[in-house]
Amino acid sequence: MRDSIDDLIGKKVMNKIGVLIGTVKDSLKDDQTGKPITILVEPSTGFVNKFYKIDEKGNILFPYDTITTVKNAVIVEELRP
């Protein structure tokens, strides 16, 4: 079963090959339904972002429907241009 969005806050975020991307900082929810649509990830120190969309505060944005949770981590799809 997928964790609730609030349970994801503070979890480490990795890609499928185990590269640490950062930590879940927050989420964006649909105004009408309240369902999560995007997670905001604070990048790890030294992480070089080549593929991911970022917001004005430097957070990496991932669509909520593309993540998987495993124990204490969030696994994201590797995006390619």
C-alpha positions in Angstrom: 0.0 0.0 0.0 1.3 3.5 -0.9 2.2 5.8 2.0 0.1 8.9 2.5 1.7 12.1 1.1 2.3 13.4 4.6 4.2 10.2 5.5 6.6 10.9 2.6 7.9 14.2 4.1 11.5 13.7 5.2 12.1 10.4 3.3 15.2 10.0 1.1 14.6 10.0 -2.7 16.6 7.8 -5.0 16.5 6.8 -8.6 16.1 3.1 -9.6 19.8 2.5 -9.6 20.2 3.8 -6.0 21.6 7.3 -6.6 20.5 9.6 -3.8 18.7 12.6 -5.2 17.5 14.3 -2.1 14.7 14.4 0.6 11.0 14.9 0.2 10.3 18.4 1.4 6.6 19.0 0.5 3.9 18.2 -2.1 1.6 20.0 -4.4 -2.1 19.0 -4.3 -5.0 19.5 -6.7 -7.1 22.4 -5.4 -10.4 20.7 -6.1 -9.7 17.1 -5.1 -6.9 17.4 -2.6 -5.0 14.6 -4.3 -1.3 14.9 -4.5 0.0 15.7 -8.0 3.7 16.6 -7.4 6.3 16.0 -4.7 9.0 18.6 -4.0 12.4 17.2 -3.3 15.3 19.2 -1.7 18.4 18.1 -3.6 21.2 16.4 -1.7 24.5 18.3 -1.3 26.6 17.7 -4.4 23.7 16.3 -6.5 24.1 17.4 -10.1 20.7 17.9 -11.7 20.8 17.1 -15.4 17.3 15.9 -16.1 14.8 17.0 -13.6 12.4 20.0 -13.5 13.0 22.4 -10.6 10.9 25.2 -9.1 12.0 28.8 -8.2 13.3 27.6 -4.8 15.6 25.0 -6.3 13.4 22.0 -5.4 13.2 19.1 -7.8 9.6 18.3 -9.0 8.4 14.8 -9.5 4.9 13.7 -10.6 3.3 11.9 -7.7 2.0 9.1 -9.9 5.6 8.2 -11.0 7.0 7.4 -7.6 7.2 4.2 -5.6 7.8 3.9 -1.9 10.0 1.2 -0.4 10.4 1.1 3.4 12.0 4.5 4.3 12.8 5.6 0.7 11.0 7.0 -2.3 12.0 5.7 -5.7 11.6 7.9 -8.8 11.6 7.2 -12.5 14.8 8.3 -14.2 13.7 11.1 -16.6 15.6 11.6 -19.9 15.3 14.6 -22.2 
